[in-house]
Structures are given as C-alpha cells and as structure tokens.
Amino acid sequence: MAVTIPTLPRYLTTEIILRSSSVDQTPYLGGPTKRIARKGDRWVYKVQCQPMRVDQAGPLIAILNAGLSDKVICVVRQAGLNLAAYSTGAVVGAANGKTLVHSGGGAAKFVGQFFSVSKNGVNYLHQITAVSGTTLTFQPALKVALAGGEVLDFANPKIEGFLEGTERGFTLGFALNVGIDFTIVEAQ
C-alpha cells in the first residue's frame, strides 16, 4: 500500500533526475566505449523544503516516516508552469514502448511537460519529447503495456516509489524551524 505525501509547502526546491539503466563498457586494452541501452530507466525526485514551524512540519514528517516501509506517491511540481488549463485524459487504444494516443487532458500538450499514467493503481511518471496531434512520444519507455482507457494526469503528474535510504532525520533549528528534505526513487 502506498502513502500519499500531502500538498508540499509553497517554498521548496525540487530536482527531477532521469536515472538511466544503460551501461558503458570500456575495453581495458583500449578501443571505443560502447553504451548498452537497457529498459528500466526511472525518475528520481529530490525535494528540499524551506524551514517551517514544527506544527506545519508534523504531518509531512509523519507521512515520510510511514514512507520508510511503504511506497510513497507525490505530485511532481513543474516550477514556472501554469497547469490550470490541464486535467486528466485517457489512453486511446493499446500502447507499448515510447508512444501513445490520448484523448482529453485539457490544453495542447508541449515538449518537456510531465504526465503520469495510472495502471492497476500504480502511477508511472513520463516526460513528453514530441507531440503530433493526439500522439505523444515520451521518455522513459512504458514499464507496463497499456490496453486503452488508462488515466493520464497532465495537471498533477505523480511519481510513485520508495524514499531513498533506510532512515529519516529532521533538523530542528534555533528558531524552532524544521528543515525537511527527501528523495523518491520511482519503483518498477
């Protein structure tokens, strides 16, 4: 079962990283390096909140502590973008790989936009790399085959995974402010 991280404070710093599963092979006797591309690329979402009061931090701390043993779900912030014109859409027809046809979802989609697809109650995060009408090309490749009808979330894309590490700590400052940071690694 996954726990959902509540709406994050307004002032924070986020970093979104695509962690590749590819491997570089360099011959020890010289020669060109070869990159072996494999499936299994995943997103890493790093969040650092500005210091907040203890009463504000309490609910977030409780969820993060629960996230040590459960998967967590978090909305991915897309700083500087007004996503008010976006909503949920749906997959049209079967999809596998790095393209799908969609319907709905609000305003015209754009390269660089994040969205999540929900399949069997699990959220998978993707980033659009090309748009042609209602056909989206994205990265990374789908981790599960889609049959059609799955929900696409363009307004509040979500990452689902595990908190990095096996322990949680929080800093309590002189002004009784709490500093919180965490990293979510997308689960397969």
Backbone torsions as a table, in degrees:
resi	resn	phi	psi	omega
1	MET	NA	141.4	-178.4
2	ALA	-103.8	146.5	174.3
3	VAL	-103.1	144.4	-177.7
4	THR	-101.1	127.6	177.1
5	ILE	-74.6	129.5	-178.2
6	PRO	-66.4	171.7	178.5
7	THR	-51.9	125.7	-177.1
8	LEU	-74.5	154.6	177.6
9	PRO	-57.0	156.8	-176.7
10	ARG	-63.9	-39.5	-174.8
11	TYR	-98.1	106.9	178.6
12	LEU	-156.8	167.4	175.6
13	THR	-117.4	132.6	177.9
14	THR	-125.7	153.5	175.7
15	GLU	-136.8	129.2	179.2
16	ILE	-112.9	123.7	-175.6
17	ILE	-123.7	135.3	171.9
18	LEU	-98.2	113.3	-178.9
19	ARG	-92.8	115.4	-176.8
20	SER	-80.9	148.5	175.1
21	SER	-97.2	4.4	-179.2
22	SER	-71.7	160.0	-178.2
23	VAL	-129.5	133.2	173.7
24	ASP	-94.0	130.6	177.7
25	GLN	-113.9	117.1	179.9
26	THR	-112.6	119.8	179.5
27	PRO	-62.6	134.0	-177.5
28	TYR	-72.2	-15.9	176.8
29	LEU	-99.6	13.9	179.4
30	GLY	101.0	176.2	-178.6
31	GLY	108.5	174.1	-175.5
32	PRO	-73.0	148.5	174.9
33	THR	-79.6	137.3	177.6
34	LYS	-112.4	136.8	175.8
35	ARG	-103.6	122.9	177.7
36	ILE	-99.8	108.6	-179.9
37	ALA	-83.4	130.8	178.8
38	ARG	-128.9	156.5	174.1
39	LYS	-72.2	158.0	176.7
40	GLY	116.5	12.2	175.1
41	ASP	-59.4	146.4	-178.4
42	ARG	-145.6	157.3	-179.9
43	TRP	-90.4	148.6	172.7
44	VAL	-124.1	129.7	-176.9
45	TYR	-120.5	112.3	-179.4
46	LYS	-102.8	131.4	-178.2
47	VAL	-127.4	131.3	173.3
48	GLN	-128.1	113.0	-179.4
49	CYS	-85.4	148.3	172.3
50	GLN	-67.8	153.8	179.0
51	PRO	-54.9	139.3	-179.7
52	MET	-136.2	164.5	178.5
53	ARG	-65.1	156.0	-178.9
54	VAL	-58.5	-41.2	-178.8
55	ASP	-67.6	-28.9	176.3
56	GLN	-75.9	-36.2	-175.1
57	ALA	-78.2	-25.3	-174.5
58	GLY	-50.8	-52.4	-179.4
59	PRO	-61.1	-38.6	179.3
60	LEU	-68.0	-40.3	177.9
61	ILE	-61.4	-42.8	180.0
62	ALA	-61.7	-43.1	179.1
63	ILE	-65.3	-43.6	180.0
64	LEU	-64.5	-36.7	175.6
65	ASN	-64.3	-40.8	176.7
66	ALA	-64.8	-30.3	-179.5
67	GLY	-70.8	-6.7	176.1
68	LEU	-69.2	-25.9	-178.5
69	SER	-116.6	-9.6	-179.8
70	ASP	-123.7	161.6	171.0
71	LYS	-67.6	154.8	177.0
72	VAL	-121.2	150.7	176.0
73	ILE	-120.1	132.8	-178.9
74	CYS	-141.9	136.2	174.4
75	VAL	-70.5	133.7	179.9
76	VAL	-88.6	118.3	178.2
77	ARG	-75.3	137.6	175.7
78	GLN	-116.6	86.5	-172.0
79	ALA	-54.8	137.7	175.6
80	GLY	82.0	-2.5	-178.9
81	LEU	-107.2	134.7	174.8
82	ASN	-93.8	106.5	-176.1
83	LEU	-99.9	17.1	-178.6
84	ALA	-62.0	-26.8	-178.7
85	ALA	-84.2	2.2	-178.0
86	TYR	-107.5	158.1	-179.4
87	SER	-149.9	-158.3	176.1
88	THR	-92.0	150.7	176.0
89	GLY	-130.1	-164.7	-179.4
90	ALA	-142.3	152.9	174.4
91	VAL	-77.8	135.0	178.0
92	VAL	-107.5	114.7	179.2
93	GLY	78.9	176.4	-179.0
94	ALA	-72.6	149.9	178.9
95	ALA	-147.3	144.9	176.0
96	ASN	-155.4	151.4	179.6
97	GLY	90.4	-132.0	-173.7
98	LYS	-121.0	19.4	176.3
99	THR	-138.3	151.8	173.4
100	LEU	-155.5	158.8	175.1
101	VAL	-104.4	136.5	-176.4
102	HIS	-128.2	163.7	171.2
103	SER	-132.9	148.5	178.0
104	GLY	73.6	-164.1	177.9
105	GLY	98.1	4.1	176.2
106	GLY	89.1	-144.8	-172.9
107	ALA	-58.6	171.2	179.7
108	ALA	-58.5	137.1	-179.6
109	LYS	-80.7	156.4	-177.5
110	PHE	-137.8	155.2	179.5
111	VAL	-63.3	132.2	-178.6
112	GLY	100.1	-14.7	-179.0
113	GLN	-72.5	141.0	176.1
114	PHE	-94.7	150.3	172.4
115	PHE	-150.4	159.9	175.4
116	SER	-122.8	149.3	175.8
117	VAL	-116.6	136.6	-179.1
118	SER	-107.8	122.8	179.0
119	LYS	-133.1	123.0	-179.8
120	ASN	54.6	37.4	177.4
121	GLY	78.8	6.9	179.3
122	VAL	-113.4	137.0	-179.9
123	ASN	-97.8	135.2	178.0
124	TYR	-123.7	128.3	-176.5
125	LEU	-92.0	138.9	178.5
126	HIS	-141.5	159.4	176.6
127	GLN	-124.6	132.2	-178.1
128	ILE	-71.3	131.7	177.3
129	THR	-112.2	-17.8	176.6
130	ALA	-160.4	146.7	179.0
131	VAL	-129.2	129.7	175.7
132	SER	-137.1	93.7	-176.1
133	GLY	65.7	-118.8	178.8
134	THR	-100.1	8.8	177.8
135	THR	-97.6	125.8	178.4
136	LEU	-109.6	135.1	168.8
137	THR	-107.9	140.8	-171.6
138	PHE	-151.4	172.1	173.8
139	GLN	-132.7	155.4	-17.5
140	PRO	-71.9	179.7	178.9
141	ALA	-62.8	154.3	177.5
142	LEU	-58.2	139.8	178.2
143	LYS	-91.1	-16.0	176.8
144	VAL	-136.7	148.1	176.8
145	ALA	-73.0	140.8	179.4
146	LEU	-106.1	139.4	-178.1
147	ALA	-97.9	-15.2	-175.0
148	GLY	111.8	141.9	-179.8
149	GLY	94.1	-9.4	178.6
150	GLU	-65.4	150.0	-177.1
151	VAL	-83.0	132.9	173.7
152	LEU	-110.3	130.4	-180.0
153	ASP	-112.3	109.5	179.5
154	PHE	-95.8	-23.3	-177.1
155	ALA	-82.2	-40.0	-177.5
156	ASN	-135.2	68.1	-178.9
157	PRO	-61.6	143.1	-174.9
158	LYS	-120.2	144.9	170.3
159	ILE	-107.4	140.6	178.5
160	GLU	-129.2	128.0	-179.0
161	GLY	-177.5	-153.8	-177.8
162	PHE	-113.7	148.2	172.8
163	LEU	-68.2	137.4	179.5
164	GLU	-71.5	135.4	-179.9
165	GLY	92.3	172.8	-177.2
166	THR	-120.1	14.1	176.9
167	GLU	-146.7	157.0	179.9
168	ARG	-126.0	136.8	175.8
169	GLY	-137.9	151.7	-179.2
170	PHE	-134.7	142.0	-177.2
171	THR	-96.8	127.0	176.0
172	LEU	-107.9	114.9	-175.1
173	GLY	-84.9	178.0	-179.1
174	PHE	-60.4	-34.3	-179.1
175	ALA	-87.9	17.6	-177.3
176	LEU	58.8	35.3	173.7
177	ASN	-97.6	146.0	-178.6
178	VAL	-107.4	130.7	175.1
179	GLY	-99.9	127.2	-177.8
180	ILE	-125.7	132.5	170.3
181	ASP	-143.7	149.3	179.6
182	PHE	-155.9	161.3	179.7
183	THR	-131.2	129.4	177.1
184	ILE	-108.4	127.7	175.6
185	VAL	-106.2	121.7	-177.2
186	GLU	-57.8	134.2	179.3
187	ALA	-89.7	154.2	179.3
188	GLN	-82.2	NA	NA
